[in-house]
Each structure stands twice: as structure tokens, then as C-alpha cells.
Amino acid sequence: MILWLVGMMGSGKSTVGEMVAHSSGAPFLDTDRMVEQATGESIPATWNRIGEEGFRRLESEAVARAAKSSRCVVATGGGAIIEPANRTAMQRSGTVVWLRSSLDHLLGNLGSGSGRPLIADADDQRLALSTLLESRETLYMGVAEHVVDVDGRPLEDVAAEVGELWS
């Protein structure tokens, strides 16, 4: 069974995913890294070259490849849940956990937002991130079997809780 971690950029999906994978002995996959490996370039470079639609197509291909695994932990890109086929693949192949974060927590983790195409060039990053969060919350809630709040918690504690939900 696959453990899918969903949530906004900056919520800790990759870090928590690596921790859970390490403690469980399961392989770890990150859909952003899978896209980077497929293209040979960074996410911002791919985004700038082929745009959001092209990036989402590559992201969906990464989700589909990960969904064929037997047992692993997968950290998804924050927008992977936008595509209905991705949500279906996640739900059919494993357990989906939403790492829920407040806007302030996300902003604190993201810093300047460099490397994050959807907010890097925004005049008002708080507004841009808030708009994204509002547009995605219902999708996260709909796809997730479990919700784990991360604000104010050490990521080790979050990983332990996520690991218990998966076992």
C-alpha cells in the first residue's frame, strides 16, 4: 500500500515523507523530483519552458508511475490534487494524508518563495498563497483519508503520527 502525502507547498511533505519512509523501511518518492529527473531540469525551469499545463501533465505522469508501486511513501507537489485522475489514483492505491498548515506557517517555511513558480513573482505573496490555499482546501479535504495538522509541531512528531496512520 502507498502512503500519499498531500498539502500546500511548504507544509513539510518531502521532509515528513523521508522520515516515514526511513522509519518504515519503505522507498520514498517525490513527484517533484520525478519530474526533475524526467526533464533533467529544475521545477521552475520546466514551468517556465512548458507552462503550468505542461507541468501538470508531467506531474500527472509522475503520480501515475508512483501509483504502480506496491509499497512506498510519496510526497506530491502541492497542486497534484488539481487533476481528478491524480486524486483517483491516490485513493485507489493507498492512504492519503493531508498535511494541513496555516497560511502563516506556510509563509514562514517558504521564505522568499524562490523556486516556487506560483508565488515567486507575485507582488503580494501572502495574497497569492492565500488564494491558492483557499482554492485547494476542498480538494485536499476530499482526497484525504486523514488530516494531520503541522503548525507548531516538530516534523518528527508529525512523521510519527503519519506513520501510525499508515501502519
C-alpha positions as MATLAB code, in Angstrom:
seq = 'MILWLVGMMGSGKSTVGEMVAHSSGAPFLDTDRMVEQATGESIPATWNRIGEEGFRRLESEAVARAAKSSRCVVATGGGAIIEPANRTAMQRSGTVVWLRSSLDHLLGNLGSGSGRPLIADADDQRLALSTLLESRETLYMGVAEHVVDVDGRPLEDVAAEVGELWS';
ca = [
       0.000    0.000    0.000;
       1.172    3.519   -0.798;
       1.212    6.435    1.614;
       0.404    9.635   -0.281;
       1.229   12.958    1.367;
      -0.698   15.939    0.050;
      -0.716   19.561    1.126;
       0.444   23.013    0.216;
       3.991   23.912   -0.752;
       5.942   24.423    2.440;
       3.817   22.066    4.553;
       6.661   19.577    5.031;
       5.550   16.754    2.717;
       9.029   15.868    1.476;
      10.686   16.034    4.885;
       7.923   14.102    6.640;
       7.781   11.616    3.773;
      11.501   10.907    4.001;
      11.202   10.410    7.765;
       8.275    7.991    7.470;
       9.970    6.085    4.657;
      13.184    5.786    6.658;
      11.445    4.578    9.823;
       9.276    2.070    7.929;
      11.930    0.838    5.522;
       9.729    1.792    2.563;
      11.057    3.523   -0.558;
      10.452    7.276   -0.811;
       9.244    9.036   -3.954;
       8.714   12.748   -4.518;
       6.686   13.682   -7.595;
       8.588   16.959   -7.997;
      11.904   15.055   -8.036;
      10.387   12.577  -10.508;
       9.510   15.470  -12.842;
      13.016   16.902  -12.444;
      14.539   13.522  -13.301;
      12.289   13.155  -16.341;
      13.123   16.614  -17.698;
      16.694   16.993  -16.494;
      15.914   20.459  -15.162;
      14.511   22.187  -12.091;
      10.787   22.655  -11.497;
      10.996   26.436  -12.157;
      12.907   25.836  -15.409;
      10.360   23.253  -16.575;
       7.480   25.527  -15.547;
       8.983   28.465  -17.447;
       9.641   26.332  -20.520;
       6.296   24.499  -20.851;
       3.923   26.439  -18.590;
       1.546   25.225  -15.913;
      -0.480   22.985  -18.227;
       2.628   21.167  -19.449;
       3.964   20.864  -15.920;
       0.667   19.426  -14.638;
       0.800   16.816  -17.411;
       4.295   15.738  -16.300;
       3.174   15.760  -12.677;
       0.223   13.512  -13.546;
       2.591   11.104  -15.291;
       4.706   11.001  -12.117;
       1.626   10.298   -9.977;
       0.576    7.503  -12.351;
       4.057    5.928  -12.170;
       4.128    6.168   -8.375;
       0.641    4.636   -8.133;
       2.008    1.451   -9.733;
       4.340    0.881   -6.771;
       3.484   -1.773   -4.241;
       4.639   -0.096   -1.020;
       6.207    3.333   -0.765;
       5.805    6.822    0.640;
       5.031    9.541   -1.921;
       5.294   13.293   -1.366;
       3.228   15.037   -4.024;
       3.526   18.530   -5.411;
       1.076   20.939   -3.802;
      -1.063   21.103   -6.943;
      -1.107   17.389   -7.766;
      -4.646   17.179   -6.377;
      -5.977   19.582   -9.012;
      -6.239   16.816  -11.618;
      -9.167   14.450  -10.852;
      -7.278   11.440  -12.258;
      -4.492   12.049   -9.733;
      -6.929   12.107   -6.832;
      -8.496    8.874   -8.066;
      -5.102    7.185   -8.486;
      -4.071    8.185   -4.972;
      -7.276    6.991   -3.344;
      -7.285    3.674   -5.218;
      -3.663    2.821   -4.494;
      -3.221    3.720   -0.856;
      -3.768    6.006    2.087;
      -3.878    9.772    1.513;
      -2.823   12.087    4.342;
      -3.228   15.852    4.129;
      -0.524   17.768    5.991;
      -2.577   20.823    6.879;
      -0.807   24.114    7.564;
      -1.956   27.636    8.256;
      -1.087   30.453    5.891;
       1.364   31.953    8.405;
       3.131   28.605    8.865;
       3.467   28.158    5.104;
       4.801   31.682    4.607;
       7.352   31.115    7.355;
       8.574   27.934    5.679;
       8.658   29.336    2.151;
      10.705   32.458    2.841;
      11.170   34.388   -0.399;
       9.248   31.810   -2.426;
      12.087   31.438   -4.899;
      11.803   28.146   -6.711;
       8.018   28.188   -6.287;
       6.641   29.327   -9.659;
       3.111   30.077   -8.454;
       4.258   32.616   -5.856;
       7.834   33.588   -6.794;
       6.824   36.515   -8.984;
       3.710   37.570   -7.085;
       3.576   41.192   -5.945;
       1.835   40.040   -2.770;
       2.991   36.533   -1.854;
       0.646   36.363    1.124;
      -2.353   37.065   -1.107;
      -1.137   34.657   -3.807;
      -0.597   31.841   -1.303;
      -3.887   32.573    0.458;
      -5.747   32.359   -2.855;
      -4.051   29.040   -3.674;
      -4.827   27.650   -0.231;
      -8.492   28.627   -0.492;
      -8.797   27.079   -3.955;
      -7.218   23.787   -2.858;
      -8.551   23.177    0.657;
     -11.725   21.485   -0.548;
      -9.696   19.244   -2.868;
      -7.305   18.261   -0.070;
     -10.230   17.548    2.240;
     -11.973   15.481   -0.417;
      -8.998   13.286   -1.298;
      -7.527   12.776    2.179;
      -8.440    9.864    4.384;
      -6.627   11.557    7.278;
      -5.721   15.145    8.166;
      -2.628   15.916   10.241;
      -2.085   19.471   11.453;
       1.558   20.527   11.325;
       1.553   24.055   12.769;
       3.812   24.463   15.792;
       4.847   20.805   15.830;
       8.272   19.286   15.290;
       8.275   17.413   11.987;
       9.475   14.308   13.849;
       6.170   14.300   15.757;
       4.213   14.816   12.547;
       6.102   11.934   10.915;
       5.408    9.659   13.890;
       1.674   10.426   13.688;
       1.606    9.897    9.928;
       3.495    6.622   10.308;
       0.937    5.379   12.830;
      -1.922    6.244   10.478;
      -0.248    4.273    7.693;
       0.622    1.164    9.692;
];
